[in-house]
């Protein structure tokens, strides 16, 4: 900051150094508010030039000329860093799922053996392994209806046989 007109400086502002510093902070916040995070991280010089131009216009009435504006460091709040890391992780996970699905689709389209009985059984077992990797308390196993009916009929016949044995003998 260079003092060009001491009389204007004394008559226009009470504390030139403090006022210029406060104006610089407010101007920097306003300029940063119009930019994206990527622009802020990559264009420090452009931001500094814009802030200097705005400060020069405002402080010229005070008899002050701003020589230069430097942006030394950009520090992000911890919450923003965590949010950005979580977003990046979610994007990587989504991309991995898309790649996996595209791979399965490619296999499906190029392989005739994908719909064979052994292949279906393999995919079924693979799905069960993936389900059991999580903390699940219930797993539903789809069984053929014939097997379920056979088990139910066997159970009912055993139950009816057992109940006939428990009847009291008549004299």
Protein Blocks (a to p, Z undefined) as FASTA:
>chain_A
ZZfblmlmmmmpmblmlmmmmmmmmmmmmmmmmpcfklmmmmmmlmmmmmmmmmmmmmmm
nopacfbdcdfbacddfklmmmmmmmmmmmmmmmmmmmmmmmmmmmmmmpmklmgmklmm
mmmmmmmmmmmmpccfbdcddddfklmmmmmmmmmmmmmmmmmmmpccdZZ
